Amino acid sequence: MSDEHPHALVTIRATTPARGPYRVDGDWKLVDKDGVAMPLPERKDPRRISLCGCGLSQKWPICDGTHKTNWPPAE
């Protein structure tokens, strides 16, 4: 029996803002709520992505590093 799950669905939800990104490594695809693939920026390693955890990214849902200079978020 194999431990591989080629079509596993992973949902990441945060109930409070995180200071930094959520790192995702492996074979994955980012889709919207309707299951449509979202365009992604070019990356050094296409199997790795950082998703925004703070909600401040201008490239949401991709982390753009805004959390490094704009934390805590303004209310």
Secondary structure, 3 states (H helix, E strand, C coil): CCCCCCCCCCCCCCCCCCCCCEEEECCCCCECCCCCECCCCCCCCCCEEEECCCCCCCCCCECCCHHHCCCCCCC
